[in-house]
């Protein structure tokens, strides 16, 4: 958590609850982010459900 606490974009209470009773947590470091002017649905990318809900 020390490596991600300043850039995770979530509250510590959410982090603590989400990772409760887990021995590992993973994070992605994003670079070269492209912002789109128009929000697109997941179906535009061939995705039906957000990966974290699978």
Secondary structure, 3 states (H helix, E strand, C coil): CCCCCCCCCCCHHHHHHHCCCCCCCCCCCCCCCCCCCCCCCHHHHCCCCCHHHC
